Amino acid sequence: MTEETRPATAWALLLRGLRRNKAQLAGSFGLLSLWQACETLVPVLIGLTIDRAVATGEIREMVIWGLSLCALFGFLSYGYRFGAQIGFSVVQREMHRIRVEIAAHSLHPRGARTTLRPGETLSLATADAELVGQFIRSMGFTIAAVISIIGASWYLLTLDLVLGLVVLIGVPTVLLLTQAVTPAISRHTEHQQATVAEATGVATDLVRGLRVLKGIGAEPVAGARYRALSGRARDASVRSTSTYGAMTGLTDGLAGIFLAVVALVAGHRALSGDITIGELIAVVGLTQFLAEPLGMLGDISAHTARAHASARRIVDFLGTPHLVPVGDADLDGTGLGQAAELRLVSVAAPGLDHVSLASRPGEVLGIAVTDPTAAASLMGLVNGSLSPDSGDLTLGGFPMAKLTSRARDEHLLVNPHHVDLFEGTLRSNIDATAALSSHELDRLLDASACADVVSLVPEGLDQPVTPDGATFSGGQRQRVALARALAADAPVLLLHDPTTAVDAVTEHRIAAGIRELRGDPASRRTTWLITSSPSLLAQCDRVVLLSDGVVAAEGTHHDLAALPAYAEVVLR
């Protein structure tokens, strides 16, 4: 899906589903219309059978009309069976397409600038996508209902003008009166979906952070927060369902009154001798049957209102801008050394006051910060999710904002402090493309101290990993994530506090391992370490101290250790 083809409005999204499935839907709607037309003809055919066979006692007529009824029910049954089957298939495919679009936007290499939690995004791809898909299905039943009402009205007009006019006037009146509840259904549905999605997002966050919550004893506070959100979601669902129930009740009540009027008029016309007994039976049968299409037409407004609310939520999400701006500049042919140069020139951002910072190819650069905001800004600037207020950020001599996504991915890797592991195995989390040899794997496992994690179970690298690595400790997850980052062997690697959850001995081993893998000047690989760990900073070629938003000092870890500001950050 490109920017040009992305639906701009909720109606555009709903109508797109009809447009891009028009061939299959034409067949489905045609068969469903055949089904409803046959349903309409059932009471008519029964009335004709009574007048022409039962009343006359003609065996031949009885056989003819009996076989006609059998044929009619055959068309009726198979028309619905195959029409519904085709329609259901279309709905499932369309819901799948919408889910893929939501997933693609969420997982786009440039990211999506959205405030939705993972659980809320999941709700878009499930509940909201399902309501949009059901809109397509309801359109088929709506068309079939309209055709059946038109057929019934035509028959009643040809049978008796008064009956026909009652139906032609009554049906639109009933439908117009039922639309009074539609706006409320749309509002309540949108609010319901939003609150349910928020509660789902919080529940997902609580499950992911259960270990931390238990560690700090915050389960009661987290539970109270979720109960409050869940209560609001419950109340919103009750309001939405109550409004929908009011719509259904209003439709059924008005339809019942209308159909009773039709039956009374038909009975009077039969007593007057204007219609036959068979025609009276046909009219009464049609009157009872009309309750079904009238209910369908009443429901379509409610279904459409709910689908429109969900479609608007999906369109709003798909319309969120990407996190990372890109251009058309590439780094091919510039040479690895130049491409491995990351430079900040008088950059101003939250926590940074016109900072100039650069690294040489092959250098391990340590960055110690007194303000966590500065560290967060550095990470955001380098990964592209934050634009500087002023100044320039370049990679390989090119402004970052002008580089293609491919250039960023091939030459730069940012490994944040909080990392995600994925369901699969340790091997698939570390070497997803299976491109590393056994020797290369062993080297980076040793460098990241991840070899300890591998050796814990007989399966080794093939041990299963649950979603988000929930069965691993914080230190184990950090080591797996570091191994994955080292496995990428990016020309420029930015690591943010990669060892905060490991013990001092392991941290010392990791520091030496990073130095061994990334510190060879001949490799021309550049590494930035944003950390306060003395073990890591001691392995850096150069350390920069950022204090009060500016570069306050520069040198080796040993040189800077005598400075009180530096010692306060790294030696506490």
N, C-alpha and C positions, 0 to 999 in steps of 0.2 A: 504494500500500500504506500503510495507516494503522497506528498503534501497536497498535490492537485486532486487526487482521487479520494482523499479523506473526507467523509461527510461533514458538512459545516453545521448542520442543524439536526435535531432529533428526527424531524420528518424526513430529511434526506437519508438518514440511516435506515429508517423503516421502509421507505420506498425503494431504496437500493436493494433490499432483500427481495422485494417483488420483481424488480427489474432484472437482476442477474440470475434469476431462476425462472424466467418467464416461460420457457419451453415446457419444463416439467410441471409448473403450476397451471399452465393452460390445460394439460391433460388431467391433472388432479381436480381443478375447478370444474372442468367439463363433466367428469364422472360424478362428482358430488352434486352437481346441478341435475344430472340424470337421476340420481338417487332421490333428490327432493321432488323432482317432477313426478316420479313414479309414486312417491308417498302421497302426493296431491291427488293422483289419479285413483288411488285405492278406494276411497269412499265413493268417488264418481262411478267407478266400475261396479262397485257393489250395488249402488242405486240402479244402474242400468240392468244388472242381473236380476234384481227384484222385479223391475217393471217388465222386462222382456222375457224372463224365463220363469221366475217363481210365480208371478201373478198370472201368467198365461198357461203354466204347466207344460210348456214345450220342452221335451227331453233334448231335442237337437239344440235349442237355444241354451239350455242348461250346460250342455257339454261345451259349446262354443265359448260361452262367457266364463265357464269354469277354467278352461284351458287358457283363456285370456288373462284371468287372474294369476294363474300359475306363471305364465310368461312375464307378467308385470312384476311379480315378486322376485323372479329370477334376475331381471334387470335391476330391480331395487337393491337386492342383496349384493350382487357383484359390483354394481356401480359404487356403492359405499365402500365395499372391501378394497377395491383397487384404488379408488380415489383417495381414501384415507391413507392407504399404504404409501402412495406416491407423495402425498402431502407431508406425511410424517418423515419420510426420507429427506425431503427438501428442508424441513425444519431442523433436523439434526445436522445436516451439512452446513446450513446457514449459522447455526449456533456455534459449530466448530470453527467456521471462518472468523466469527466475531471473537471467539476465545483466542484464536491465533493472532489476530490483530492486537488484542490487548496485551498478550504475552510478548509479541514482537516490539510493541512500544515500550513495555517495561524493561525488556532485555536489550534494547537498542545499544550499540556500542557507545553512543553519545549520551545515553541515559535519558531519563525523563524528569523534568522539574515538577514534581508533584508532592503534595503533603499527605497523600494517602498512605496508610500503613499497608504492609503486605496482606493482612487479612481483608482490608477494604478493597484492595485490588482484586483479591480472590473472589470477593462477592460480586464485583463487576463481571468477572469471567464466568460466574455460575448463575446466581439468581437473576441478575440483570440481563445477561445474554439469553437466558431461558425465556424471560418475558418478551423480549424482542422477537425471538423465534416463534413463540406462540401467537404473536400478532399475525404472522404469515398464515398460520393454520386457521385462525379465526376468520381471515378474509375469505377463505374458500367456503366456509360455512355461511358466511354473510351473503355471498353471491348466490349460493344455493337457496338460502332463505328468501331472498328477494325474488328469485325466479319462481319459487313455489307460491309466494303470495300473489305475484302477478298472474300465475296460472289459475289460482283459486278465484281471484277477482274476475278474471275473464269468464270463467265458467259461470260464476254467480250473475254476472251482467247479462250473459246470454240466456241464463235460466230465468232471471227475474231482475228487472231494473232496480227495484227498491233494495233488494238484497245486495246487489252489486254496489250501489251507491253507499250503503251503510259500511261495507268493507273498505271502499276507496277513501271514505272520509275518516273512518275509525282508526285504521292502521296508522296513518301519519300522525294523528292526534295522540295516540298512545305513545308512539316513539318520541315525539317532541316533548311530552310531559316527563318521560323517563330521563331525558338529557339534563334535567335540572341538577342531578346529583353528580354528573360527570366531572366538573371542575374540582369538586371536593375529593373525588377518588384520585385524581391526578396529584393533588397536593399531598394527600395523606400517604399515597403510595411512595412518592419521592422522599418524604420525610421518613417513612418506615424503612425504605431501602438504605437511606443514609445512616440511620441509627443502628440498624442491624449490622451494617458494614463496619461502623465504628466499634461496636461491641465485639465483633469478630476480630478486628485488628488488635484490640486490647487483649483479647483472650490469647491470640497468637503470640503477642509480645510477652505475656505472662508465662506461657509455656516455655518459650525460648529462654527467658531469664529466671526460671524457677530456681536454678542452683544459686544464683546471686541473691534472690529474694530470701531463700532459706539461710544463706550465709549472714545476712544483715538483719534477719528477723523481721522482714517487712511483709510477711504473708498477710497479716490482718489488714494492713493499709491497702495492699494490692487487691485483696478480696473485696474490700468495701468499695473500692473504685469500680471494680468490674460489676458488682451487684447493682450499683447506681446506674451504670450504663445499660446493663441488661434490663433493668426495670424500665428505663426510658424506651428501649427497643420493644419491650413487651407492650407498653402502653401505645406506642405508635402502631404496632401490628394490630392491636385490638381496634384502634380507631379506623385503620385502613380496612380491616375486615368488616367492621360495623357499617362503614359507608358502602362497601360493596354489597353487604347484606341488605341494606336499605334500598339500594338500586335493584337488586333481585326481587325484593318484596314488592316494591313499587311496580316493577314490570309485570310480575305475576298477578298482582291485584288489579291493575288496569286492564291487563289482557283478559282476566277472568270476567270483569264487568262487560268489556266489549264483546266477548264471545257469548255471554249470556244474552246480550241484546240481539246479536245475530240469530241465536237459536229461537228467541221469542218471536222475532219478525218472521223467521222461516215457518214456525209453527202456525202463526196467524195466516200466512199465505197458503199453507196447506189446508187449513180449516175453511178458507175462503174458496178453495178449489182452484187456486191459481197455479199450484204445483202438485205433482203426483206424490204418492207415498214413497216411491223409490227416490224421487228427487228430494223429498224431505229428509230421508235417511242420508242421502249424499250430502245435503247441506249440513245436517247435524254432525256427520263424520268430518266434513271439512272444517267445521267450527272447532271441533276438538283438536283436529290436526294443526290448525293455525296457531294453537298455543305454542307449539315447538318452534316454528320459524320466528314468531314474535319474540319468544324468549331469546333466540339467537341474535336477533337484531337489537334487543335490549342489552344483551351481554357485550356486543361488539364495542359499544361506546366505553364500557367499563374496561374491557381488555385493551382497547386502544389508549385509554387514559393511563393505564398502568404501564403499558409498553412504551408510551411516549416519555413517561417519567424516567424509566430505566434507560431509554435511548439517549435522553439528555445527559444522564450521568456518564454514559459511555463516551458520548461525543466530547463532553468536557474533558474527560481523561485523555482521549486520543489527541485532543487539541493542545495539551500541555507542551510547552517548548522543550527542546532538548537541553540537557545540562551543559554540554560541551560544544562551543562554537567550532566550526571547521571551515577551512578554506580549500584551495586547490593546489597548494604548494606541497611538493614531495621532497624527500631527502635522498632519493636514489642518485647515485653518481657523485654525491658530495664528499664521500669518504667517511669511514667510521669515526675517525678522530674528530672531525668537525661535527658530525652528527651527535657525538657523545658530549658536547659542550652544552651545559644548561646554565642560563645566565638570567639574573634579575638586575635590571638597571633602574635605579631610583623608583622602586615600586612602592606605592602606597596602598594599603588595604587595612582591614581591622587588625590592630595589633602590630602593624608594620608602618614605620614612618620613613618613606623614601629610602628603602633598603636597597643597596647594591650588593649582589652576591654572585659569585661565579666559581665554577670548578674546572679543573684541568682534566683532560682525558686520562683515565687510569687512576684518578685520585679517589681516595676514600675521605669524604668530607663529613665531619661531625658538626652538628648544629645543636647547641644548648640554648634553651629559651627560658626566660624568667616568667613569661606570661603564656598560659596555654592557648590564648586567643591567637597569638603569633604562630604557634605550631599549626593550629587549625587552618589559618589563612595560607600558610605555606603549602599545606597539603591540598587545599582547594585550588590555589593558583596553579600548582603543577598538574593536578589531575584534570583541570579545565572546568571544574564546577563553579569556580569563583573568578570573576574578572577584576583586574586591578583598578582602583580608583584613578590611578595615574601611573606612569612608568611603563616599561616594556619587559616582557618575559619571552625569552627566545630559546629555541632548541636547534642546535646546529646552525645558528646564525639566522634562523627564520622566526618571525613572531609566532608564538604558539597558536594564536587564533587563526592564522592563515594556513596551518598545516592540515593535511587530510587526516581522516581517522586512521587510515593505513599507516601513515608516517608516525603518528603518535604510538600506535600499537607496536610497531616494529622497533622503535627506538627508545621507548620510555615505558617504565612500569612503576606504578605507585602502589605500595603495599601498606594499607592503613593499619592503625592499631587494632581496631575491631574488624575481624575477618570472618568470613563465612566458609564453612566446609559443606560439601555437597554429598548427597546420598550416592553410595557406590562403594568403592574400596579405597584403601590408602593409596594404592598405585594410581587409580584414576584421578584422585584428588591432586597428586603430586605431578604425575606425568600423563596428562589427559590425552595427549596425542600418541603416546607410546613411542616417542622419538628418541628416548635416551637409552644408551647401552647400560649393561649391568655395572660396568666400572663407573660411568658417569653418575648413575643413581647412587652408588655406594659413596662417592665423594660428597655429593650434596647432602645425603642423609647424615654423614659424619659431621659435615660443616654446620648443619642446623641442629645437631643433637637429636634428630628425628630417628636415628637408628635405635635409640632406647625405646621409642614407641613401637617401632616395627618388631623389636625382639620380645615384646611383652606376651605375644600369643603365637601359637604354632603357625598360623596362617601368614604371618609376616606382612608383606605389602598387600597381600590379598585379603586381609581382614576387612570385614564390612564396616562401612561408615554410615551411621544413621543421619537423617537430615540435620544439618547444622552441627554435626559432630557432637550430639548431645551426650554421648557416652564417654567422651574424652574430657579430661580436666582442662582448665584454662591454659596451663602451661603446655600441655600436649597439643592443643589446638594451635597455639602460637608456633610451635615447632613445625607442625605440618604445613601451616601457612607460609612460614619462612622457607621451608624446603620447596614449596610450590613456586615461590617468588624467585628463588635461586635457580630453579630448573628452567625458568624462562630465559635466563642468560641475556637480559636486555642490556643494550649499550648504556642506558641510564636507569639506575634503580634507586627509588626513594623509599626508605624504610622508616616507619614511625613507631618508636617504642616497641621493638619486636621481642623484647625479653622481659617484660614487666611481671610475667606470671611464672617465671622459672627461678630456681635457686641460684645462689651466687656461683657455685662450682659449674653448673650447667651454663650459666650466662658467660662465664669466662671461656668455656669451650666454644660457645657459639661465636663470641667475638673473634677468637682466633680463626674459626672456620670461615667467617665472612671475609676476614683479611686474606686468608689463603686463596679463596675462590675469586675474590673481586679486587684484590689489592696489587695485582701484578701490573706494573706500568705498561708492559709489552702488550697486555690484552686490551688496553685502551678502554676498559670498562670503567664507568664512573658510578660511584655510590654515594648517596647522601643519607646520613643517619641523623634523624631528629630524635634525640634521646638525652636522658640525664644519667645514663648508666656509665660509671667510671670505666668498667671493663670494656665497653664498646668504644667510648671516646679515646681510651688509651691506644686502641688499634688504628685510629684515624691518622692520616697524613697531616691533616690540619683541622683545627676546631675553631668554630666561630661562636661567640657568645652574643645572643640577641637580648638586649635589655632595654626596657622602655621603648620598644619599637625600633631601635637602631642597633647597628653593629657596634657593640661596646668594647670588644676585644677579639684578638685573633692570634692563633699560635698553636703549639702542640698542647695536648692535655697536661703534660708535665709542666710546661711553661705557665699555663693559665691557672694551675692549681693554687698558686700563691695569691691569686686575686680573690678578695672576700666575696664579690658578687658571683664569681664562678664557683667558688667553694660552696656557697650557700645553695646553689642549684644541684651540684653533682656529688657533693661529699656529705650530704646530710643523712 
